Amino acid sequence: MPPTDMDSFIRAHTAVASPPLVPEIALHLATEITPLWQATESWLEREGIEPPYWAFAWAGGQALSRYLLDRPDMVAGKRVLDFGAGSGLVALAAARAGGRAEAAELDAMAAAAIRLNAALNGVDLAIATGDVIGRDGGWDVVLAGDMFYERKLAAAALPWLRGLVARGALVLLGDPGRAYLPEKGLTEVAVYTVPTTRELEDRETREGRIWQLSKS
């Protein structure tokens, strides 16, 4: 699907809205009134579309974005990577806070959404579409929101992230209690109550916790 077709799809199946915890940033999101919200897995498969994780502002990413906007000194003037960027919300928050932000996302549709969301907010973002696990781009800060939901991904990402910490990077995780969040080597630095919806989560709010990762 060429980029122009992706752009058209995103615009047709989302609405511009702001996440409840981050009203400063507008995104192309699936809402109750958009077709993508109602799409079934069979419809997505028939259309050749990956699950649209990019179309939702997940609780961990919202909390991490709020944390950066409230504490711009964490990223201002620094090279910042948003790992598994989805909609690009965290990268956009980092850029708004003065960081030189790069959004890493394997899903081509998500990368198109990030580009549209960056334009929507008047923000310049670098977008990496290859697998960044195992790479070191010289980032000062690495951010990961809601990335510990799958065992295989967590097992691959954690040693890489700890390696970046070992060489001096600050790694911050935004997580509302996903199944594969590490059990050790974390320091909680903030917590936010994030409004959500029962279509996404099993409750109306989640506690989005910000964790600083250690090297071991």
N, C-alpha and C positions, 0 to 999 in steps of 0.2 A: 504494500500500500504506500504510494508516494506520499511525501510529507504534506502536500496540499490536501490530499484525501483524508489524512489523519486529522489535519486541522479542522476540516469540515465536519468530520465525525464528532470530534470533541465538542465543537460549538453546538452541534445539533442535539447532543445527548447529555449536555450539562447545562448548568446555570451559573452565572457569576454570583458568588456568595463569599462571605467571610467566616472563617471558623470562629466559634463562640469565644474561645480564649484569646484569639489573635485578630481582633477587629480591624487592625491596621492593614492587614493583607487580604487582598481579594484573590480568589481562585476559581477556576472552572471546576465545579463540583457536581456530583450526582446529588440530587435532592428528591424529595417525595414527588415533585411535579415533573421530573425528567424521566425519559424512557429508560436510561441506563439503570436507574434505581430499581426498576421493575424487571430488568432483564434476567432471564433464567440462565443456568449454566448451558443448557442445550442451545439457547439462542446465541450465546457468546461463542460456543464451539462452531455453530453453523456459520457465523459471521467471521470466523478465524481470528477472534479477539481474545487475548489473554485476560484473566480476571482483572477487572479495572481497579486495582488497589490505588492507583494514582488519582482516582476520582473521589476519594474520601480523605478527610483530615483526621487522621487517627490520633488517639488520645496522647500517646507518647510523643508524637511529633508536635502536637499543639503545646504540650508542656515544655518541651525543649525550646520551641520558638519563643514562648513567653519568657522563659528564663534568659535567653539571649537579648531580647528586646529590653528587658528590665536591667540587664547587666552588660551593656555594650562593651565594657572594658575586657570582657572575656575573649572577644574576637576582633575588636577594632584594630585595623592595620595588619592583621595576620592572614596567612594563607589557611583557608578553611575548606574541608571536604565534608559534604553531606552524603553519607554512604546509604545507598538504597533510598534515593531521594523521593520516589513516588511523585507527588504533586509538585515537589520542589519547595514546599512550605518552609522547611528548616533552613535551606540554603537562602531563600529569600529573606528570612529573618536575620540570618548572619550577615547578608549583604546590607540590609537596612541598618544593622548595628555597626557597620563600618568595616566588615571583613571582606577579603578578596575571596569570594565564595565559588566553589565548584560543586556541581550536583552530579553524582554518579548514579546511573540508572541503566539496567540492562534492557528493560522493556522499551521498544521503539515508540510505542504509543505514549508511554509515560514521558519519554524524552520530549516528544512533541508537546505534551501538556505543560511540561516545565518551561519550554520556550514560550508558549502562549501566556503562561502565568507570569513569567518574567516581564514580557512586553506589557501585560495588563498593569503591572505595578511600576513600570518605568525603571526596572532594575537590570543591570548587566550581569549575566551569569555565564560561567563556563559550564559546559555539559559534557560529561564523559560517558560514552555509551558502551565501553568495553568493561570487562570484569576487572575491578580494581583490587580485589583480594590478592594479597601477595605483593602489591606494588607499594612503593614509597615515593610519593610525589612531593616530598619536602613540606608536607602540611604541618602547620603549627597546631591546628585544632582539627580533630575528626569528630563528627557528630553522627549519631545513629539513633533514629527514632523508630520504635516498634520493629526492630530487626531480629528479635529473638523468639519468633513465633514458630519456627521450624527447626527440627533437630539438625538436619544436614547443613543448613545455612549457618546455624549457630556454631557448629563444630568447625566449619571452615573459617568463619570470620573471627572467632575469639582469639586464636593464637596470633593472627595477623594484627589485630587491634592491640593486643598486649605487646607485641613487638614494636609497634609504633610508640607506645607509652615508654618502653624501655629506652628508646633513643631520644626521648624528650618531648614527644607530642602530648597534648592534653586530649584525652578521649572522654567524651560525655555521651551517656546513653539516656534516652528518654523512653521510659517503659511503664506501662500500667499493670504489670504483673503477667507478662507473657510466659509461656510454659518453659522456655529454655534460656531465660535470663540466668547468667552465672550465679552460683550460690556463694562464691567468695571473691575477694579482690575488688569489692565495690564499696564506695563511700557515698552515702546519700547526701546530696547538697541542697535539694529543694523538693517540695511536693506541691502539686496543684490539683484542685478538684476540677475535672474537665467534664462539661456537659456533653452527653453523647445521645445516642438513640438506640432503641432496642432492635432496630433493623441491622445495626452494626455490632452491638455488644449485648450482653445479657442483663444490662441495667441502664439506668438513666444518667448516671455519672460514673466516672472512673477516677481513681487516684493516679495521676501521672507523676511519676517520680523521676528525678534527675539524679543519675549516678555518675560519679567519676571512677573510671576504670584504673586499676593499678596494673603493674607489669606481671604480677603473679597472684 
